[in-house]
Amino acid sequence: MTQPTKFQMFRQFAGQALALALPYFKSDQKWRARLLLAAIVALNLASVYMLVLLNEWNRVFYDALQNKDAAVFWRELGRFTYLAFAFIIIAVYKFYLTQLLEMRWRSWLTGHYMDRWLQGRAFYHLELARYANGPDAPPDNPDQRIQEDLNLFTSHTVGLSMGLLNALVTLASFVGILWGLSGAFGFGFNGSQYEIPGFMVWMAVLYCLVGSVLTHYIGRPLIGLNFQQQRLEADFRHHLVRVREYSESIALDGGEPVERRHLGGRFTQVLGNYLSLLKAQKRLTWFTVGFGQAAVVFPFVVAAPRFFSGAIQLGELMQIASAFGRVQDSLSWFVDNYDQLASWRATTDRLTSFERSFDALARTHVPAAHDNGDGVFATRDLDITLPDGRPLMADLQWQVRAGEHLLVQGPSGSGKSTLFRVLAGIWPWTRGEVQRPTDFAERAMFLPQRPYFPNGPLREALAYPLDASRYSDEALRQALRDALLPQLGERLDEHNNWGQKLSGGEQQRLAIARAFLKRPRWLFADEATSALDEAAEKTLYQRLRERVTAENGALVSIAHRPSVAAFHDRSWTVPRLAG
C-alpha cells in the first residue's frame, strides 16, 4: 500500500479541520458568528494599516533626528500620539472580539457534542465498544474531548487563522515598501554585470524559506508527542477519579499501596512523555530564538553599505529595517507558530477520531422494536452478541405478559443482564425482533444492582430522571417510608454525593423508593435487593409485587437468592448456547 504524499496528508488534515469548523458558521447562530468574524478581519486589516503608517512615521522621525530638525521632531511626536492611541483601540477590540468569538464558538460546539454524546445512548455504547474492540476501539476519555479539546480547537483555529491573515496582509502591504526602499544589488560574474532588483525582499524570502524548512524538520515530532501527552494526562486524571469513586472499597481492601503503584506508574508515563516533549520543544526553541535574534540585525547588515556610502539617510535605514522586520515576521509565521500548529494538529486528530466514533455507532445494528397493544414483552428470532462479536444468545423466543411475575435465572455471565439491556433498547449488538407494550416508554422502569444518583438535593436523587417539582414533599416522604428509609424523610433538601454517602443497601432501597414514587407498570429488577437482608428484601418485594399487580403490569427479576422465587409466578432459565 503506497504512503500518502505530504500534499495529500495536508489536504486530508485541511478537510478534517474544515469539517469541524464550518458547522458553527452554518448553524442557527451563523449570522452572529459571521458578523463577529467579519469584524475581527476588519480590525486585523486596520491594525496592518496602522503598521504601514507607523513605518512611514519611522522614516520622517529619524530623518528629523539626523537633520536636527526640532520642529519636525516635535510635530512627529504629536502625530505618534494619535497613531498610537488608534493602534491601542484597534488592538483592544481585536482581542476582545476574538475572545468573544472563541467563547461563543466553544459554547456552540460543546452543546453540539454533548447532544451527540448523550443522544441515542452514545455515551454508553462508546464505553462498551472501547473496552471490547482493542486497537480499533473508539477514543478514550470523551470528557476530555468535550471539555479540553474543544477549547483548544476553537482558540487555536481562531488564533492561527487570524494570525495567518494578518501575516498575509502585512506581507502584501510591506513587500512593496521594502522593494522600493531596498534598491538593486549589482555584482559582476564572468566579465558581466548583473543587478537584482528588490534585493532586500529576496533576502527576506530566502532567510524565511530556509528557516521554515528547518523548523518543520526539527519540530515535526511535536505533533505525535502532543497527541500522546493529552491522552496520558486524561488517563491519569481518569484513574484519580476512580480512586475517589471507589474510596470505601479501596480502604476496606487496604488497596492504597496498589493504587499508589498504579497511579505512580501512570504519572511516570505522563512525565516520560512530557520530558520527550520538553526535549523536542528545547530543540525547536534553540533554532527559533536564534532565528529571531539573527533577524534583528540582518537588515542592518545588508543595508549598511548603502548607509555608509551616503546613498540613504538614517530615516530610510530605519524604515528599511522596520519594513524588513514586517516582511520577515510575515514570512516567518510558520516558524513562529510551529508549536501551536503541532498542538492544533493533534487536537484536530483527536476530535476527528471522536467524530468518527459517532459515525461508526450510527452504523451499529439496532434491533427492530415494535410496540403492540397486547400487554406483552416478547422476542422473536433474537440473536444477542457481545461488542467484540462473540455470541451470547441465539434464536431467542421469550415473552412475559401483563399480570405475570417472572424470575430470570442462569449462571453468572450467561446474559441475564444483557437481556434486560436489550428489552430496554440500549444494547445495539443484536439481530431479530423485540416486541414491547405501547406504554413501555412511559410505564417501564429498570432497577439495576448499582443505581445512579446525581449529586445534589436528595429530592432530585429520588425523583431522577424526572423533575422533583412534579411530586409533593409528602409523596417523596411516603416513598421513602415504603422503601424502609423513613430517616431520610427530613433530608429532602440536603445536598450530598448520595452515591458515596449512602451504604449499598441504602442505595438499593432509595432506588426502590423511586419505583414506589413513579408507580411503573413494567418493572425489571436486576439483583436490585442483593445488598439487603432477607427480612427487608421480603417486605420490599411484597410491596413491589402489590404495586405492579395493581397497575396490571409485570414484575421481572434477576436474582440468585432462592427466597426471591416466592414473589414470582414462574421462572425462566437462560438457554445455553450449543457447543
Secondary structure, DSSP 8 states (H G I E B T S, - for coil): -----HHHHHHHHHHHHHHHHHHHHTSTTHHHHHHHHHHHHHHHHHHHHHHHHHHHHHHHHHHHHHHT-HHHHHHHHHHHHHHHHHHHHHHHHHHHHHHHHHHHHHHHHHHHHHHHHHGGGHHHHHHHHHHHSGGG---S-HHHIIIIIHHHHHHHHHHHHHHHHHHHHHHHHHHHHHHHHH--EEEEETTEEEEETTHHHHHHHHHHHHHHHHHHHHHTTHHHHHHHHHHHHHHHHHHHHHHHHTHHHHHHHT-HHHHHHHHHHHHHHHHHHHHHHHHHHHHHHHHHHHHHHHHHHHHHHHHHHHHHTTSS-HHHHHHHHHHHHHHHHHHTHHHHTHHHHHHHHHHHHHHHHHHHHHHHHHTS---EEEEESSSEEEEEEEEEE-TTS-EEEEEEEEEEETT-EEEEE--TTSSHHHHHHHHHT---SEEEEEEEETTHHHHEEEE-SS----SEEHHHHHHTTS-GGGS-HHHHHHHHHHTT-GGGTT-TT-EE-HHHHS-HHHHHHHHHHHHHHH--SEEEEESTTTTS-HHHHHHHHHHHHHHHHHTT-EEEEE---GGGGGGSSEEEE------
